[in-house]
Amino acid sequence: MPVAGRFPRPAYALARAAAWVMWTLRVNARVRLEENLLPACDGDRERAREAARRAFQNAAKYHVDLATLGYRDHARYERDHLQVVGEEHVPALFEPGPLIVASAHTGNPELALIAVAQRGRRWVELVEALQPPALGREMARLREIAGGRVVEVDLAGTREALRELRAGGMVTLLADRDLGGGGICTTLLGRRVRLPRGPWELARRSGATVVPLFFSRRGTYDQTVWIEEPFTVPSEGDREEAIAAAAQRWADLFGAHLRRDPGQWTVLEDFWEVHACG
């Protein structure tokens, strides 16, 4: 990690080579990823295969990104390599009060969120537990360089996130995989799948504004941040209806981004089978 962080160009080249090797050797993972991306490609298997190959490359580059966080000139990166779509929604990230940033397994959230940290706002980041635990601790350490505090998606982590929101803070999370079960049944790319209820339950209980953010890697160094219109989850009325409506609203946005560039999404499990519902 220290070598890759100090010498990013050869590290990115090595990452591209490693992605090609894994693409070639891990046939089962490659096929699962192609199947995951097929609905976003309107059933075009050749397009899904190409998107899956790019997803492998983007995932490999992400790990080099993390290695470089402590060595980058972040002001220069924001100026030269970060493009924002939806700039009219940027002020929502800095308005007083609780805020939830809901994203997906695309691009590199940490690189983009450094721009938020440089403007004085910190956050709690909810992440999946990794095995072995030493890997999880190292990944958390690297992610926290961006300016957030990393907690795992479990009961203790959820309580910590709720405390942060009730104190008027910011929580970031990925809303495209139901890790704990018991999620909300939504329609994504024409298929019925469970998405996590946690983001919307947190938003409803805390009164937080939800800002959907999606990230797209452009080549090796450049990235686009897509900021969608913020919304809230009403606390009045039927609880399940409010949570389901919020989850579906986010799923519609996410589906549109998947159709635009399916090669950005990297989920290696059989997504449509694991999260099937209805």
C-alpha positions in Angstrom: 0.0 0.0 0.0 2.7 2.6 0.8 4.5 1.8 -2.5 1.3 2.0 -4.5 0.4 5.3 -2.8 3.7 6.9 -3.6 4.0 5.6 -7.1 0.4 5.5 -8.5 1.2 5.3 -12.2 2.9 1.8 -12.1 0.4 0.8 -9.4 -2.6 1.5 -11.7 -0.8 -0.3 -14.5 -0.4 -3.3 -12.2 -4.0 -3.1 -11.2 -5.1 -3.2 -14.9 -3.0 -6.3 -15.4 -4.3 -7.9 -12.2 -7.9 -7.2 -13.3 -7.2 -8.9 -16.7 -5.7 -12.0 -14.9 -8.7 -12.2 -12.6 -11.1 -11.7 -15.5 -9.4 -14.6 -17.3 -9.1 -17.0 -14.4 -12.2 -16.4 -12.3 -14.7 -17.7 -14.7 -17.5 -18.1 -12.2 -17.1 -14.5 -10.9 -17.0 -13.2 -14.5 -20.2 -15.0 -15.5 -22.0 -13.8 -12.3 -21.1 -10.3 -13.0 -22.2 -10.6 -16.6 -25.6 -11.9 -15.4 -25.9 -9.1 -12.9 -25.3 -6.5 -15.6 -27.5 -8.1 -18.3 -30.7 -6.3 -17.3 -28.9 -2.9 -17.5 -27.7 -3.9 -21.0 -31.3 -4.7 -22.2 -30.4 -8.3 -22.5 -27.4 -7.7 -24.9 -24.9 -10.3 -23.7 -21.9 -8.9 -25.6 -22.5 -5.5 -24.1 -22.9 -7.1 -20.6 -19.6 -9.0 -21.1 -17.7 -5.8 -22.0 -19.3 -4.0 -19.1 -18.3 -6.8 -16.7 -14.7 -6.6 -18.0 -14.6 -2.8 -17.3 -16.1 -3.4 -13.8 -13.2 -5.8 -13.0 -10.8 -3.0 -14.0 -12.6 -0.4 -12.0 -12.7 -2.6 -8.9 -8.9 -3.1 -9.1 -8.3 0.6 -9.6 -10.4 1.4 -6.5 -7.9 -0.4 -4.3 -5.1 1.8 -5.7 -7.2 4.8 -5.1 -7.4 3.9 -1.4 -3.6 3.5 -1.3 -3.1 7.0 -2.7 -5.5 8.9 -0.4 -2.8 9.9 2.1 -0.4 11.1 -0.7 -2.7 13.0 -3.1 -2.9 16.7 -3.7 -6.7 16.7 -3.1 -7.3 20.3 -4.1 -5.6 19.6 -7.5 -7.6 16.4 -7.9 -10.9 18.2 -7.4 -9.9 20.9 -9.8 -8.5 18.7 -12.6 -10.2 15.4 -12.3 -13.5 15.7 -10.6 -16.6 16.6 -12.6 -19.9 17.3 -10.8 -23.3 16.8 -12.5 -26.2 18.4 -10.6 -24.3 21.3 -9.1 -27.6 22.9 -8.1 -27.9 20.2 -5.4 -24.4 20.8 -3.9 -25.7 23.3 -1.2 -27.8 20.5 0.3 -24.5 18.8 1.4 -23.7 21.7 3.6 -27.0 22.9 5.0 -27.4 22.5 8.7 -29.2 19.4 10.0 -28.9 15.7 9.5 -28.0 14.3 6.1 -27.8 10.9 4.5 -25.8 10.3 1.4 -27.1 7.2 -0.3 -24.9 5.7 -3.0 -24.0 2.3 -4.6 -21.0 0.1 -5.5 -19.9 2.4 -8.3 -16.8 4.6 -8.7 -15.0 5.8 -5.6 -17.0 7.6 -3.0 -14.0 8.4 -0.8 -12.2 10.4 -3.5 -15.3 12.6 -4.1 -16.2 13.0 -0.4 -12.8 14.5 0.4 -14.1 17.6 -1.3 -16.9 17.7 1.3 -14.4 17.2 4.1 -12.2 20.0 2.9 -15.2 22.3 3.3 -15.6 21.4 6.9 -18.1 18.6 7.1 -17.3 15.1 8.5 -19.4 12.0 8.4 -20.0 8.5 9.7 -19.6 5.8 6.9 -21.5 2.6 7.2 -19.6 -0.3 5.6 -19.9 -4.1 5.2 -17.9 -6.2 7.6 -14.9 -7.8 5.8 -13.1 -11.0 6.5 -10.5 -11.5 7.9 -11.0 -8.8 10.5 -7.5 -7.4 9.9 -8.5 -6.6 6.3 -11.6 -4.8 7.6 -9.5 -2.7 10.0 -7.0 -1.8 7.3 -9.7 -0.8 4.8 -11.4 1.3 7.5 -8.1 3.0 8.2 -7.6 3.9 4.5 -11.2 5.1 4.1 -11.0 7.3 7.1 -8.3 9.3 5.5 -11.1 10.8 3.4 -12.5 12.5 6.5 -15.2 10.2 7.8 -15.5 7.7 10.6 -16.1 4.1 9.5 -18.4 1.8 11.3 -19.8 -1.6 10.3 -23.4 -2.3 9.2 -24.5 -4.0 12.4 -26.6 -3.1 15.4 -23.9 -1.1 17.0 -23.0 0.7 13.8 -26.6 1.6 13.1 -27.0 3.1 16.6 -23.8 5.1 16.0 -25.2 6.4 12.7 -28.5 7.3 14.3 -26.7 9.2 17.1 -24.7 11.1 14.4 -27.9 12.1 12.6 -29.7 13.2 15.7 -26.7 15.4 16.4 -27.2 17.0 13.0 -24.4 15.1 11.3 -23.9 13.3 8.1 -24.0 9.5 7.3 -22.9 7.9 4.1 -23.9 4.4 3.0 -24.4 2.1 0.1 -28.0 1.2 -0.6 -27.8 -1.4 -3.4 -27.3 -4.6 -1.3 -29.5 -5.9 1.5 -26.8 -7.3 3.8 -28.9 -8.1 6.8 -32.1 -9.5 5.2 -35.5 -8.1 5.8 -35.2 -5.4 3.2 -37.8 -3.6 1.1 -39.1 -5.2 -2.1 -38.5 -2.8 -5.0 -38.5 -2.8 -8.8 -35.0 -2.4 -10.2 -34.4 -2.6 -14.0 -37.8 -4.4 -14.3 -37.0 -7.1 -11.7 -38.3 -7.4 -8.2 -35.4 -7.3 -5.7 -34.9 -6.5 -2.0 -33.0 -3.4 -1.2 -32.0 -2.4 2.4 -34.5 -0.7 4.6 -31.9 0.8 6.9 -31.2 4.0 4.9 -34.9 4.9 4.8 -35.6 3.9 8.4 -32.7 6.1 9.6 -34.0 9.0 7.5 -37.5 8.7 8.8 -36.5 8.4 12.5 -34.0 11.2 12.3 -35.7 13.6 9.9 -32.6 13.6 7.7 -32.5 14.8 4.2 -31.4 12.1 1.7 -29.0 13.1 -1.1 -28.6 10.3 -3.7 -25.0 10.4 -5.0 -23.6 8.2 -7.8 -20.1 7.9 -9.0 -18.6 7.1 -12.4 -14.9 6.5 -13.1 -13.8 8.0 -16.4 -10.5 6.3 -17.3 -7.9 5.9 -14.6 -7.8 9.3 -12.9 -11.0 11.2 -13.7 -14.4 10.7 -11.9 -17.9 12.1 -12.3 -20.1 12.7 -9.3 -23.9 12.7 -10.0 -25.9 14.5 -7.4 -29.6 13.9 -7.6 -32.4 15.9 -6.1 -32.5 15.6 -2.3 -35.7 14.2 -0.6 -37.0 13.3 2.8 -38.9 10.3 4.2 -42.1 11.6 5.9 -42.5 10.7 9.6 -46.3 11.0 9.4 -48.6 8.5 7.8 -48.0 4.8 7.2 -44.4 3.8 8.1 -44.1 1.0 5.6 -45.5 3.0 2.7 -43.1 5.9 3.4 -40.1 3.6 3.6 -41.1 1.6 0.5 -41.7 4.8 -1.5 -38.2 6.1 -0.6 -36.5 2.8 -1.5 -38.3 2.8 -4.8 -37.4 6.4 -5.6 -33.7 5.6 -5.0 -34.0 2.4 -7.0 -35.4 4.3 -10.0 -32.4 6.7 -9.9 -30.0 3.9 -9.5 -31.5 1.9 -12.4 -31.1 4.9 -14.6 -27.4 5.2 -13.8 -26.9 1.5 -14.4 -28.4 1.8 -17.8 -26.3 4.8 -18.6 -23.0 3.0 -17.8 -23.4 -0.6 -16.4 -19.6 -1.1 -16.3 -19.4 1.0 -13.2 -21.2 -1.5 -10.9 -19.2 -4.3 -9.3 -21.2 -6.9 -7.3 -19.8 -10.4 -7.5 -22.6 -12.3 -5.9 -25.6 -13.5 -7.9 -27.5 -10.3 -7.2 -30.8 -11.0 -8.8 -31.0 -14.4 -7.2 -29.7 -13.5 -3.7 -31.9 -10.4 -3.4 -35.0 -11.7 -5.3 -38.4 -11.1 -3.8 -42.1 -11.0 -4.9 
